[in-house]
Amino acid sequence: MTLTLQQQIQQFYDASSGLWEKVWGEHMHHGYYGASGTERKDRRQAQIDLIEELLAWANIQQAEQILDVGCGIGGSSLYLIDKLNASATGITLSPVQANRATERAREAGLKERSTFLVADALAIPFPDQMFDLVWSLESGEHMPNKRQFLQECYRVLKPGGTFIMATWCHRPASPPNNPPLTSDEQQHLEKIYQVYCLPHVISLPEYETIAQEIGFQSVRTDDWSNAVAPFWDVVIGSAFTPNALFGLLRAGRTTLQAALSLGLMRQGYQRGLVRFGLLVGGKPED
Ligand SMILES: C[S@@+](CC[C@H](N)C(=O)[O-])C[C@H]1O[C@@H](n2cnc3c(N)ncnc32)[C@H](O)[C@@H]1O
């Protein structure tokens, strides 16, 4: 039976999220190792530092209603509720993640200020202008239609609200300034797509153009590849402990395959092909 991309993503996260939480904790994203990637620190602290650095970079100091697009098990949502004294709604394709995020919110005493549900970011099930912060941390790479993804994030933002995204990109590849991707680079990306259930990634300048065309104002972008690349060495180190290996075998083929292919991301950063892109933009006031 051929699964749709959505079903593949759902099954991937349904199967792997429990193990990830056990080995790594609630954050399913890169860590931040200083601007040049040379700081050494506890891996969980590195992930929290990434959230803090994103907030500082985007100058986000307050929010009342947050939408966390691709929320995982609610790592960012609960952190942001606490940090910004806000309420948050998280959406994910994985029922296992939505349930676990809800359970974690209850455990943290944040149930009244959070909602987690299974929903598609390409058809966000909320009316226009509901949220003053739309946050997407490492979910954009899964979206088959990047324009529709940004369009939906824009639609649900209140005027004056902020959208921030951090996502996997490929290097800029538009001539004449940047050579097109070589077939070897394209093949490397295809392997990453297959292992991590990604339809395709685009470059950061492409995201910037789309955001501007949609109507976001004061758009800024940045490339934090150097700051986050050491994450993959740490993940590789953690994957091959006896406990993790046992969990990997139990989690099934796709999770095991993802673990065995961690080197693809490390090499992707090393050759400058894989990039960690940031974008922030505002919705104009009415
Ligand atoms: C790498 S995890 C990141 C989780 C979380 N943002 C974090 O940093 O801990 C990617 C998330 O994107 C979600 N996702 C992927 N495609 C999606 C879509 N079309 N709609 C909603 N969520 C999606 C997955 O279900 C998963 O929760």
The ligand as an SDF file (V2000), in Angstrom:
LIG
                    3D

 27 29  0  0  0  0  0  0  0  0999 V2000
   10.8020   17.8900   13.8050 C   0  0  0  0  0  0  0  0  0  0  0  0
    9.2060   17.9480   14.5230 S   0  0  0  0  0  0  0  0  0  0  0  0
    9.3290   19.5170   15.3570 C   0  0  0  0  0  0  0  0  0  0  0  0
    8.4410   19.5520   16.5700 C   0  0  0  0  0  0  0  0  0  0  0  0
    8.4950   20.8380   17.4110 C   0  0  0  0  0  0  0  0  0  0  0  0
    8.3390   22.0190   16.6170 N   0  0  0  0  0  0  0  0  0  0  0  0
    9.7410   20.9180   18.2370 C   0  0  0  0  0  0  0  0  0  0  0  0
   10.6070   21.7330   17.8790 O   0  0  0  0  0  0  0  0  0  0  0  0
    9.8660   20.1980   19.2180 O   0  0  0  0  0  0  0  0  0  0  0  0
    8.1640   18.3310   13.1110 C   0  0  0  0  0  0  0  0  0  0  0  0
    6.7090   18.5290   13.4320 C   0  0  0  0  0  0  0  0  0  0  0  0
    6.0210   19.0290   12.2700 O   0  0  0  0  0  0  0  0  0  0  0  0
    4.7550   18.4150   12.2100 C   0  0  0  0  0  0  0  0  0  0  0  0
    4.2220   18.5290   10.8410 N   0  0  0  0  0  0  0  0  0  0  0  0
    4.7770   18.1090    9.6960 C   0  0  0  0  0  0  0  0  0  0  0  0
    3.9650   18.3830    8.6550 N   0  0  0  0  0  0  0  0  0  0  0  0
    2.8620   18.9990    9.1670 C   0  0  0  0  0  0  0  0  0  0  0  0
    1.6710   19.5190    8.6090 C   0  0  0  0  0  0  0  0  0  0  0  0
    1.4150   19.4730    7.2890 N   0  0  0  0  0  0  0  0  0  0  0  0
    0.7540   20.0430    9.4470 N   0  0  0  0  0  0  0  0  0  0  0  0
    0.9800   20.0980   10.7850 C   0  0  0  0  0  0  0  0  0  0  0  0
    2.1040   19.6280   11.3630 N   0  0  0  0  0  0  0  0  0  0  0  0
    3.0270   19.0800   10.5620 C   0  0  0  0  0  0  0  0  0  0  0  0
    5.0100   17.0010   12.6550 C   0  0  0  0  0  0  0  0  0  0  0  0
    3.8040   16.3440   12.9820 O   0  0  0  0  0  0  0  0  0  0  0  0
    5.9490   17.2610   13.8410 C   0  0  0  0  0  0  0  0  0  0  0  0
    5.1840   17.5530   14.9790 O   0  0  0  0  0  0  0  0  0  0  0  0
  1  2  1  0
  2  3  1  0
  2 10  1  0
  3  4  1  0
  4  5  1  0
  5  6  1  0
  5  7  1  0
  7  8  2  0
  7  9  1  0
 10 11  1  0
 11 12  1  0
 11 26  1  0
 12 13  1  0
 13 14  1  0
 13 24  1  0
 14 15  1  0
 14 23  1  0
 15 16  2  0
 16 17  1  0
 17 18  1  0
 17 23  2  0
 18 19  1  0
 18 20  2  0
 20 21  1  0
 21 22  2  0
 22 23  1  0
 24 25  1  0
 24 26  1  0
 26 27  1  0
M  CHG  2   2   1   9  -1
M  END
$$$$
